[in-house]
Amino acid sequence: MSRMERAYPAVRKEMEDMVDPAIKEQILSELDRLSPELQRRALDMVHSLNASAASGASLRDLLGVVGTLDKQSAREMREAIEEHCERVDLYEW
């Protein structure tokens, strides 16, 4: 168990149960209103999201490195992300 998991039991609980019942219910409700073709597209999107999530580091892996970054490096990283990564291209999809 990582230092973060010991310090924050809620994080451990989140790792154990990643499904939010309220969100799941909303998704199912919205799916009921879609045509079969759009339901298939939604399923394809979920498959795509799962595939991209599976290729990255797990939450458990990330928790293992919590607190290892010095303040200066963290500030520089945050600034780079804010400057270069938080842009939305509405025509990307």
N, CA and C atoms as an extended XYZ file, in Angstrom:
279
Properties=species:S:1:pos:R:3:atomname:S:1:resname:S:1:resid:I:1 pbc="F F F"
N         0.847       -1.174        0.000 N   MET     1
C         0.000        0.000        0.000 CA  MET     1
C         0.897        1.244        0.000 C   MET     1
N         0.580        2.191       -0.857 N   SER     2
C         1.410        3.393       -0.966 CA  SER     2
C         1.161        4.343        0.199 C   SER     2
N         2.063        5.286        0.340 N   ARG     3
C         1.945        6.317        1.370 CA  ARG     3
C         0.645        7.096        1.194 C   ARG     3
N         0.288        7.413       -0.049 N   MET     4
C        -0.932        8.160       -0.318 CA  MET     4
C        -2.167        7.360        0.078 C   MET     4
N        -2.173        6.081       -0.229 N   GLU     5
C        -3.316        5.241        0.127 CA  GLU     5
C        -3.483        5.141        1.640 C   GLU     5
N        -2.358        5.068        2.373 N   ARG     6
C        -2.443        5.018        3.837 CA  ARG     6
C        -2.955        6.339        4.394 C   ARG     6
N        -2.510        7.451        3.806 N   ALA     7
C        -2.885        8.770        4.313 CA  ALA     7
C        -4.316        9.143        3.950 C   ALA     7
N        -4.780        8.659        2.813 N   TYR     8
C        -6.102        9.041        2.331 CA  TYR     8
C        -6.926        7.798        1.998 C   TYR     8
N        -7.628        7.247        2.981 N   PRO     9
C        -8.426        6.044        2.737 CA  PRO     9
C        -9.457        6.237        1.627 C   PRO     9
N        -9.934        7.463        1.418 N   ALA    10
C       -10.905        7.711        0.349 CA  ALA    10
C       -10.303        7.432       -1.019 C   ALA    10
N        -9.021        7.700       -1.172 N   VAL    11
C        -8.348        7.414       -2.439 CA  VAL    11
C        -8.329        5.908       -2.664 C   VAL    11
N        -8.045        5.168       -1.609 N   ARG    12
C        -8.041        3.710       -1.720 CA  ARG    12
C        -9.432        3.217       -2.112 C   ARG    12
N       -10.463        3.778       -1.505 N   LYS    13
C       -11.836        3.389       -1.822 CA  LYS    13
C       -12.145        3.716       -3.278 C   LYS    13
N       -11.702        4.879       -3.754 N   GLU    14
C       -11.934        5.269       -5.140 CA  GLU    14
C       -11.263        4.290       -6.091 C   GLU    14
N       -10.071        3.838       -5.735 N   MET    15
C        -9.364        2.882       -6.577 CA  MET    15
C       -10.118        1.555       -6.634 C   MET    15
N       -10.728        1.164       -5.518 N   GLU    16
C       -11.443       -0.098       -5.457 CA  GLU    16
C       -12.757       -0.040       -6.226 C   GLU    16
N       -13.411        1.106       -6.214 N   ASP    17
C       -14.731        1.235       -6.819 CA  ASP    17
C       -14.745        2.443       -7.735 C   ASP    17
N       -14.321        2.263       -8.974 N   MET    18
C       -14.187        3.374       -9.903 CA  MET    18
C       -15.508        3.753      -10.568 C   MET    18
N       -16.564        2.978      -10.400 N   VAL    19
C       -17.847        3.267      -11.038 CA  VAL    19
C       -18.690        4.128      -10.107 C   VAL    19
N       -19.102        5.283      -10.619 N   ASP    20
C       -20.001        6.164       -9.874 CA  ASP    20
C       -21.429        5.772      -10.249 C   ASP    20
N       -22.199        5.234       -9.308 N   PRO    21
C       -23.553        4.760       -9.635 CA  PRO    21
C       -24.443        5.840      -10.258 C   PRO    21
N       -24.321        7.073       -9.820 N   ALA    22
C       -25.156        8.143      -10.372 CA  ALA    22
C       -24.810        8.404      -11.836 C   ALA    22
N       -23.524        8.419      -12.141 N   ILE    23
C       -23.099        8.636      -13.530 CA  ILE    23
C       -23.522        7.454      -14.397 C   ILE    23
N       -23.346        6.246      -13.878 N   LYS    24
C       -23.752        5.056      -14.631 CA  LYS    24
C       -25.237        5.127      -14.962 C   LYS    24
N       -26.053        5.516      -14.007 N   GLU    25
C       -27.498        5.625      -14.217 CA  GLU    25
C       -27.823        6.677      -15.276 C   GLU    25
N       -27.114        7.805      -15.252 N   GLN    26
C       -27.328        8.850      -16.255 CA  GLN    26
C       -26.956        8.343      -17.648 C   GLN    26
N       -25.849        7.644      -17.742 N   ILE    27
C       -25.415        7.107      -19.037 CA  ILE    27
C       -26.457        6.131      -19.574 C   ILE    27
N       -26.921        5.234      -18.733 N   LEU    28
C       -27.923        4.259      -19.172 CA  LEU    28
C       -29.216        4.948      -19.597 C   LEU    28
N       -29.612        5.966      -18.881 N   SER    29
C       -30.812        6.719      -19.227 CA  SER    29
C       -30.670        7.382      -20.597 C   SER    29
N       -29.512        7.975      -20.833 N   GLU    30
C       -29.265        8.617      -22.129 CA  GLU    30
C       -29.213        7.584      -23.252 C   GLU    30
N       -28.602        6.428      -22.998 N   LEU    31
C       -28.528        5.379      -24.019 CA  LEU    31
C       -29.906        4.897      -24.443 C   LEU    31
N       -30.831        4.842      -23.491 N   ASP    32
C       -32.190        4.394      -23.804 CA  ASP    32
C       -32.863        5.276      -24.844 C   ASP    32
N       -32.434        6.518      -24.948 N   ARG    33
C       -33.056        7.468      -25.883 CA  ARG    33
C       -32.402        7.473      -27.263 C   ARG    33
N       -31.307        6.751      -27.410 N   LEU    34
C       -30.585        6.752      -28.679 CA  LEU    34
C       -31.090        5.651      -29.612 C   LEU    34
N       -30.947        5.910      -30.898 N   SER    35
C       -31.259        4.883      -31.896 CA  SER    35
C       -30.204        3.772      -31.782 C   SER    35
N       -30.516        2.590      -32.334 N   PRO    36
C       -29.521        1.509      -32.297 CA  PRO    36
C       -28.182        1.912      -32.928 C   PRO    36
N       -28.224        2.685      -34.000 N   GLU    37
C       -26.983        3.124      -34.636 CA  GLU    37
C       -26.159        4.016      -33.700 C   GLU    37
N       -26.831        4.944      -33.024 N   LEU    38
C       -26.115        5.823      -32.096 CA  LEU    38
C       -25.656        5.068      -30.855 C   LEU    38
N       -26.407        4.043      -30.451 N   GLN    39
C       -25.965        3.214      -29.338 CA  GLN    39
C       -24.664        2.499      -29.708 C   GLN    39
N       -24.571        2.015      -30.942 N   ARG    40
C       -23.354        1.351      -31.412 CA  ARG    40
C       -22.189        2.330      -31.401 C   ARG    40
N       -22.433        3.566      -31.836 N   ARG    41
C       -21.371        4.575      -31.830 CA  ARG    41
C       -20.935        4.891      -30.401 C   ARG    41
N       -21.903        4.936      -29.477 N   ALA    42
C       -21.568        5.180      -28.070 CA  ALA    42
C       -20.712        4.030      -27.529 C   ALA    42
N       -21.071        2.810      -27.880 N   LEU    43
C       -20.289        1.648      -27.447 CA  LEU    43
C       -18.873        1.712      -28.009 C   LEU    43
N       -18.757        2.084      -29.279 N   ASP    44
C       -17.436        2.229      -29.879 CA  ASP    44
C       -16.607        3.288      -29.144 C   ASP    44
N       -17.269        4.377      -28.740 N   MET    45
C       -16.580        5.442      -28.005 CA  MET    45
C       -16.093        4.925      -26.650 C   MET    45
N       -16.923        4.171      -25.964 N   VAL    46
C       -16.526        3.609      -24.668 CA  VAL    46
C       -15.351        2.652      -24.851 C   VAL    46
N       -15.401        1.836      -25.892 N   HIS    47
C       -14.273        0.931      -26.172 CA  HIS    47
C       -13.001        1.737      -26.405 C   HIS    47
N       -13.119        2.822      -27.145 N   SER    48
C       -11.962        3.669      -27.427 CA  SER    48
C       -11.416        4.289      -26.141 C   SER    48
N       -12.303        4.767      -25.290 N   LEU    49
C       -11.871        5.354      -24.013 CA  LEU    49
C       -11.175        4.318      -23.140 C   LEU    49
N       -11.728        3.123      -23.089 N   ASN    50
C       -11.111        2.059      -22.292 CA  ASN    50
C        -9.751        1.677      -22.837 C   ASN    50
N        -9.624        1.628      -24.136 N   ALA    51
C        -8.342        1.264      -24.742 CA  ALA    51
C        -7.280        2.304      -24.428 C   ALA    51
N        -7.658        3.586      -24.501 N   SER    52
C        -6.667        4.626      -24.214 CA  SER    52
C        -6.338        4.670      -22.731 C   SER    52
N        -7.307        4.400      -21.866 N   ALA    53
C        -7.048        4.392      -20.428 CA  ALA    53
C        -6.147        3.221      -20.048 C   ALA    53
N        -6.343        2.086      -20.716 N   ALA    54
C        -5.557        0.898      -20.394 CA  ALA    54
C        -4.094        1.055      -20.798 C   ALA    54
N        -3.820        1.932      -21.741 N   SER    55
C        -2.451        2.064      -22.204 CA  SER    55
C        -1.601        2.969      -21.315 C   SER    55
N        -2.216        3.702      -20.414 N   GLY    56
C        -1.482        4.603      -19.544 CA  GLY    56
C        -1.209        3.994      -18.183 C   GLY    56
N        -0.641        4.789      -17.307 N   ALA    57
C        -0.355        4.340      -15.948 CA  ALA    57
C        -1.654        4.213      -15.163 C   ALA    57
N        -1.699        3.257      -14.277 N   SER    58
C        -2.872        3.085      -13.427 CA  SER    58
C        -2.826        4.103      -12.291 C   SER    58
N        -3.960        4.292      -11.655 N   LEU    59
C        -4.022        5.185      -10.505 CA  LEU    59
C        -3.080        4.699       -9.412 C   LEU    59
N        -3.006        3.407       -9.227 N   ARG    60
C        -2.101        2.829       -8.219 CA  ARG    60
C        -0.651        3.188       -8.539 C   ARG    60
N        -0.269        3.102       -9.822 N   ASP    61
C         1.095        3.472      -10.222 CA  ASP    61
C         1.365        4.943       -9.928 C   ASP    61
N         0.401        5.790      -10.255 N   LEU    62
C         0.584        7.222      -10.042 CA  LEU    62
C         0.690        7.561       -8.554 C   LEU    62
N        -0.099        6.880       -7.737 N   LEU    63
C        -0.042        7.137       -6.301 CA  LEU    63
C         1.329        6.788       -5.723 C   LEU    63
N         2.025        5.886       -6.371 N   GLY    64
C         3.353        5.498       -5.904 CA  GLY    64
C         4.388        6.603       -6.036 C   GLY    64
N         4.130        7.602       -6.874 N   VAL    65
C         5.100        8.683       -7.064 CA  VAL    65
C         4.625       10.013       -6.483 C   VAL    65
N         3.508        9.988       -5.775 N   VAL    66
C         2.995       11.209       -5.154 CA  VAL    66
C         4.032       11.771       -4.189 C   VAL    66
N         4.280       13.058       -4.312 N   GLY    67
C         5.196       13.735       -3.394 CA  GLY    67
C         6.657       13.655       -3.778 C   GLY    67
N         6.973       13.090       -4.933 N   THR    68
C         8.369       12.951       -5.315 CA  THR    68
C         8.881       14.114       -6.149 C   THR    68
N         8.019       15.011       -6.548 N   LEU    69
C         8.395       16.149       -7.383 CA  LEU    69
C         8.656       17.365       -6.494 C   LEU    69
N         9.797       18.042       -6.711 N   ASP    70
C        10.066       19.232       -5.914 CA  ASP    70
C         9.158       20.377       -6.377 C   ASP    70
N         9.000       21.404       -5.539 N   LYS    71
C         8.052       22.484       -5.813 CA  LYS    71
C         8.361       23.226       -7.103 C   LYS    71
N         9.613       23.483       -7.380 N   GLN    72
C         9.998       24.200       -8.596 CA  GLN    72
C         9.615       23.395       -9.841 C   GLN    72
N         9.928       22.124       -9.844 N   SER    73
C         9.594       21.273      -10.986 CA  SER    73
C         8.079       21.164      -11.157 C   SER    73
N         7.374       21.039      -10.048 N   ALA    74
C         5.913       20.957      -10.108 CA  ALA    74
C         5.321       22.240      -10.683 C   ALA    74
N         5.845       23.389      -10.278 N   ARG    75
C         5.361       24.666      -10.796 CA  ARG    75
C         5.609       24.758      -12.295 C   ARG    75
N         6.804       24.389      -12.740 N   GLU    76
C         7.137       24.436      -14.162 CA  GLU    76
C         6.235       23.497      -14.971 C   GLU    76
N         5.987       22.322      -14.434 N   MET    77
C         5.135       21.367      -15.119 CA  MET    77
C         3.704       21.898      -15.212 C   MET    77
N         3.188       22.437      -14.113 N   ARG    78
C         1.837       22.992      -14.103 CA  ARG    78
C         1.706       24.113      -15.121 C   ARG    78
N         2.691       25.006      -15.179 N   GLU    79
C         2.661       26.117      -16.123 CA  GLU    79
C         2.686       25.606      -17.567 C   GLU    79
N         3.494       24.605      -17.841 N   ALA    80
C         3.564       24.051      -19.196 CA  ALA    80
C         2.229       23.429      -19.594 C   ALA    80
N         1.613       22.735      -18.671 N   ILE    81
C         0.309       22.118      -18.956 CA  ILE    81
C        -0.733       23.194      -19.205 C   ILE    81
N        -0.778       24.210      -18.349 N   GLU    82
C        -1.759       25.278      -18.520 CA  GLU    82
C        -1.565       26.018      -19.838 C   GLU    82
N        -0.324       26.200      -20.221 N   GLU    83
C        -0.029       26.964      -21.433 CA  GLU    83
C        -0.276       26.152      -22.707 C   GLU    83
N         0.033       24.860      -22.678 N   HIS    84
C         0.034       24.096      -23.917 CA  HIS    84
C        -1.021       22.995      -24.017 C   HIS    84
N        -1.587       22.561      -22.913 N   CYS    85
C        -2.435       21.360      -22.970 CA  CYS    85
C        -3.906       21.604      -22.704 C   CYS    85
N        -4.286       22.735      -22.213 N   GLU    86
C        -5.674       22.945      -21.839 CA  GLU    86
C        -6.443       23.713      -22.907 C   GLU    86
N        -6.259       23.303      -24.132 N   ARG    87
C        -6.966       23.926      -25.241 CA  ARG    87
C        -7.929       22.914      -25.835 C   ARG    87
N        -9.129       23.360      -26.156 N   VAL    88
C       -10.131       22.495      -26.734 CA  VAL    88
C       -10.326       22.870      -28.198 C   VAL    88
N       -10.200       21.882      -29.074 N   ASP    89
C       -10.459       22.079      -30.490 CA  ASP    89
C       -11.848       21.512      -30.775 C   ASP    89
N       -12.831       22.393      -30.946 N   LEU    90
C       -14.207       21.959      -31.141 CA  LEU    90
C       -14.397       21.140      -32.412 C   LEU    90
N       -13.475       21.258      -33.353 N   TYR    91
C       -13.600       20.545      -34.625 CA  TYR    91
C       -12.727       19.293      -34.682 C   TYR    91
N       -12.134       18.926      -33.545 N   GLU    92
C       -11.253       17.765      -33.497 CA  GLU    92
C       -11.994       16.467      -33.806 C   GLU    92
N       -13.214       16.323      -33.325 N   TRP    93
C       -13.978       15.104      -33.537 CA  TRP    93
C       -14.651       15.196      -34.867 C   TRP    93
